[in-house]
Amino acid sequence: MSFFLLERPHPVLLAVVIAVCLLLAPALAAQEEGQSTPLLTIEKISVEPDNPGPDTLCKLRVTLRNAGKEIASQLDFRVSINGQELAVYRNQLFMFPVAPEQTADIKLYNFWSTETSRPMPKDGKLNIEVSLVGAQWMKIETEEDVEVWKPLGPVDNLPVAGNLTLEMAKS
């Protein structure tokens, strides 16, 4: 008997069809709204040390991938640790150029693993979220021995975010 000639739908087949439709719906809706894959993405977040103890100064880096055809810069980051946003990133732009079709490691601000307002987490985990909420496409030229940065427009499809969870060392 043919698969398509069953008198009543097979429950597993029906479940698979419904699941596929539910999974594809957001992608199709995004295409209809003109959204596409972001050209500027967070590839990696790294923290040194990778197993910090309490009151440890941590170095934060992010690796960005620029899949666009222009330089990306004027990078507007937001960083939160265990859900608490770090105020130092408000009103700050990182003027680091990310070359087209390249990745770049960018040093962000150091942070303390614990602070008065952010004590040692009970679960011993440090959850770090880095979001790129804005950026500009740029043209960088030299005019009369002076480097000139010209904004070409905002990078679309932002924000993008990445997460990293670290196990904290016991004191």
Backbone torsions as a table, in degrees:
resi	resn	phi	psi	omega
1	MET	NA	136.4	-178.8
2	SER	-68.5	146.4	178.2
3	PHE	-58.6	-38.0	-176.4
4	PHE	-84.8	-5.2	-177.3
5	LEU	-103.6	13.3	177.9
6	LEU	-65.2	142.1	-177.9
7	GLU	-71.0	-35.9	177.0
8	ARG	-129.7	148.6	-176.0
9	PRO	-66.2	141.6	176.6
10	HIS	-73.6	131.4	-175.3
11	PRO	-57.9	-39.5	-179.4
12	VAL	-67.6	-42.5	178.6
13	LEU	-61.8	-44.4	179.4
14	LEU	-61.5	-41.9	179.0
15	ALA	-64.3	-40.4	178.9
16	VAL	-64.6	-44.8	179.9
17	VAL	-61.6	-44.1	179.2
18	ILE	-64.2	-43.0	-179.8
19	ALA	-62.5	-43.5	179.0
20	VAL	-62.2	-43.7	178.7
21	CYS	-61.4	-42.4	180.0
22	LEU	-67.4	-35.9	179.3
23	LEU	-72.4	-35.4	-178.1
24	LEU	-81.7	-22.5	-175.2
25	ALA	-56.7	-48.2	179.9
26	PRO	-62.6	-38.4	179.4
27	ALA	-65.4	-42.6	178.5
28	LEU	-66.3	-39.1	178.5
29	ALA	-64.3	-39.9	179.3
30	ALA	-64.4	-39.4	178.1
31	GLN	-65.0	-41.6	-179.9
32	GLU	-64.3	-33.3	-179.9
33	GLU	-83.1	2.1	179.1
34	GLY	83.0	8.2	179.0
35	GLN	-79.6	149.1	175.9
36	SER	-140.6	-178.7	180.0
37	THR	-65.2	136.2	178.8
38	PRO	-61.3	140.2	177.7
39	LEU	-85.2	-15.6	177.7
40	LEU	-120.0	117.2	-174.6
41	THR	-132.3	156.4	174.4
42	ILE	-89.9	116.3	-179.6
43	GLU	-87.4	-36.5	-172.7
44	LYS	-157.3	145.2	171.2
45	ILE	-119.8	132.9	177.6
46	SER	-133.5	146.5	180.0
47	VAL	-132.4	135.6	174.1
48	GLU	-120.3	130.0	-3.8
49	PRO	-73.0	157.6	-177.2
50	ASP	-84.0	-1.4	177.5
51	ASN	-141.0	64.3	-172.6
52	PRO	-71.5	149.4	173.0
53	GLY	-93.0	-176.6	176.3
54	PRO	-62.7	148.5	177.3
55	ASP	54.2	40.6	179.6
56	THR	-106.2	133.4	175.8
57	LEU	-77.4	124.5	-175.9
58	CYS	-112.8	137.4	176.4
59	LYS	-95.5	127.8	-176.9
60	LEU	-111.0	130.9	176.1
61	ARG	-131.8	151.8	175.5
62	VAL	-133.2	142.3	174.9
63	THR	-107.1	120.7	178.2
64	LEU	-104.3	144.2	172.6
65	ARG	-112.8	127.6	175.9
66	ASN	-106.0	106.7	178.4
67	ALA	-93.7	7.0	-178.9
68	GLY	-84.5	-176.9	-178.6
69	LYS	-103.5	-1.6	-179.5
70	GLU	-123.8	164.9	173.7
71	ILE	-69.3	139.4	174.4
72	ALA	-108.8	139.6	177.1
73	SER	-158.8	-162.0	-172.7
74	GLN	48.9	55.1	-173.6
75	LEU	-79.5	124.1	-177.5
76	ASP	-110.2	103.5	-177.0
77	PHE	-100.8	154.2	167.3
78	ARG	-129.2	135.1	-179.5
79	VAL	-128.1	132.8	174.0
80	SER	-129.8	146.6	178.2
81	ILE	-122.2	121.2	-176.1
82	ASN	49.9	41.8	175.7
83	GLY	83.2	-3.7	-178.8
84	GLN	-102.6	117.3	-178.5
85	GLU	-69.2	139.0	176.7
86	LEU	-86.5	120.0	-173.2
87	ALA	-65.0	-23.4	-176.4
88	VAL	-60.5	-22.0	-177.8
89	TYR	-85.5	-10.8	178.0
90	ARG	-68.3	135.9	176.8
91	ASN	60.6	30.5	177.0
92	GLN	-120.5	134.2	172.0
93	LEU	-119.9	136.8	176.8
94	PHE	-96.4	115.3	-176.8
95	MET	-90.6	48.2	178.9
96	PHE	-95.0	122.8	179.3
97	PRO	-78.3	130.3	175.2
98	VAL	-109.3	111.2	-174.5
99	ALA	-63.8	152.3	178.4
100	PRO	-59.9	140.0	176.7
101	GLU	54.9	35.7	-180.0
102	GLN	-134.5	167.9	170.0
103	THR	-111.8	155.5	178.3
104	ALA	-142.7	136.8	173.7
105	ASP	-90.2	126.1	-177.2
106	ILE	-120.4	126.2	175.9
107	LYS	-78.7	124.3	173.6
108	LEU	-100.1	-176.2	-177.4
109	TYR	-70.2	143.4	172.9
110	ASN	-66.2	158.4	176.2
111	PHE	-145.6	159.2	176.1
112	TRP	-90.6	138.8	-178.9
113	SER	-62.4	-33.6	174.7
114	THR	-136.4	152.3	176.3
115	GLU	-144.1	173.0	179.2
116	THR	-56.8	-42.3	-178.7
117	SER	-84.1	-6.6	-178.6
118	ARG	-139.5	82.6	-176.6
119	PRO	-72.2	175.0	177.4
120	MET	-56.2	126.2	179.5
121	PRO	-66.0	143.1	-178.0
122	LYS	-62.5	-33.5	-179.4
123	ASP	-84.0	-2.5	178.2
124	GLY	73.8	16.4	-178.0
125	LYS	-115.5	140.6	176.9
126	LEU	-108.4	109.0	-179.1
127	ASN	-97.7	115.8	-176.6
128	ILE	-112.4	126.0	175.4
129	GLU	-119.6	127.8	176.0
130	VAL	-116.5	126.0	177.8
131	SER	-119.3	136.8	170.4
132	LEU	-99.6	106.6	-172.8
133	VAL	-97.1	-12.9	178.6
134	GLY	-164.3	154.9	176.9
135	ALA	-166.4	163.9	178.9
136	GLN	-125.4	144.2	167.2
137	TRP	-77.3	140.2	-174.5
138	MET	-132.7	153.1	168.4
139	LYS	-118.9	125.4	-179.2
140	ILE	-113.3	119.0	-178.1
141	GLU	-128.9	164.3	173.0
142	THR	-111.6	121.3	178.1
143	GLU	-121.8	116.6	-179.7
144	GLU	52.4	50.3	178.6
145	ASP	64.4	18.9	177.9
146	VAL	-121.3	129.6	177.4
147	GLU	-76.2	125.1	-177.5
148	VAL	-118.6	126.0	178.8
149	TRP	-103.3	121.2	179.7
150	LYS	-115.6	118.6	176.6
151	PRO	-68.0	135.9	179.3
152	LEU	-105.8	-9.8	-179.4
153	GLY	138.1	163.3	-177.7
154	PRO	-72.0	150.2	172.7
155	VAL	-76.5	126.7	-179.3
156	ASP	-79.8	167.3	174.1
157	ASN	62.9	34.3	172.0
158	LEU	-106.5	152.6	15.0
159	PRO	-85.1	157.5	167.8
160	VAL	-123.4	152.5	-175.8
161	ALA	-141.4	158.2	173.5
162	GLY	-139.2	155.6	-178.0
163	ASN	-129.4	149.0	175.3
164	LEU	-142.9	132.2	176.9
165	THR	-116.7	125.7	179.5
166	LEU	-112.6	141.9	171.1
167	GLU	-84.3	125.3	179.6
168	MET	-82.5	142.9	175.9
169	ALA	-73.6	146.9	175.5
170	LYS	-74.6	146.3	-177.8
171	SER	-73.8	NA	NA
